[in-house]
Amino acid sequence: MNNSIKEYFILDNGNRQKLKLSRHAIDIIKADRLRFYSGIKPKTIKGFINVIISNYYSIFPLSTEVALKENESVRNNLISSGIDKDAVNKAVEEINTMHMDKLIKEYQDKFEIGTGYFYTVLLNKKNIELLEKLSIAKYFFNKSFSPLSLYLEILLESYASLKKNQRAEVIFKKTIDIIKSAIHHDAYIEYKDGIVNTKTFPISLYHLEDSPIPYLSIEDDNFDTVECLDDKYLSIKDLERNKVHELKEKNIYYSEMHDFLNDRDEFKTDVNRSKESLKRKFNFLVRFTKVGLERFLYEEDDLSILGIPDKIDKYLYTFKTNETEVFYNLFKFGSSMEIIKPIEVRNRFKKLYKASYDKYNNKKEN
């Protein structure tokens, strides 16, 4: 072990750590193991505590990512402005130390650390490796407590102080992160359904009013979003149990849709496009079919854009607006409407319509 004194946690007792936890924290952890993790490994309280530690260490109030986030941003800005790096690091570290001393004292008092019931935690190998390299450790020395015990006691008491749905998000954090990544990348997920690998496309995460455990709405075989009233919705708990993972395969329709929305600003060649430019107005030349024009005139009062008819061709309209408004108001017209200009928008509409066609065309007919 290469740990330096007063820099990293030292596990003198190996994986056994004797803590003092409040009765409230012990009861919450025991209840949550049954509430959230019944039927999921690990099946013991001590194993469940390891899940809390590994999922919560990076997001709880005394983590580097939370407690020192603003200070680290200041550090990076000062260094990038040309100020001497060593001087900046020294100054920021002094500020970090004062800030962490204050926070640790605050949480010690809040949770009455050191006054609870003895409870032995058995750390697994992954958490031992994690704790031995945790940079936040240096702020927990010289506090009249074992540094590691102090850290773990505050972490577990902090977890127990969360609301039920927040604790569920901690317990299922890794699975939720996989789902969020898949949604962000428009990718499919795969999980074990019995002995069969099942692939599906995630739409969104949500909470039911009577359940702290998040649920996932998915796209069914008919290209519809499956709501919680349907037996095809997925519980994050089930996905955790069935080892869900993200696939590289993307959903073409959603990928093209997001590319379209994210790429509306291609009128500017500067790669650092401003959000304001999305609001810029252009002249959009649109041709309707006979049916399309009838529909447009019928819906015109409910649309958020105003069309100016051509003086010669009654099917030709000009809209002075932005691409976002054109998309939300006119994309639904499908083949009853055609974007003539700008050509960049015309091409993006073509690309998105093709993705929609491919989506339906690839569905197996019953």
Order of alpha helices (4+ residues) and beta strands (2+ residues): beta-alpha-alpha-alpha-alpha-alpha-beta-alpha-alpha-alpha-alpha-beta-beta-beta-beta-beta-alpha-beta-alpha-beta-alpha-beta-beta-alpha-beta-alpha
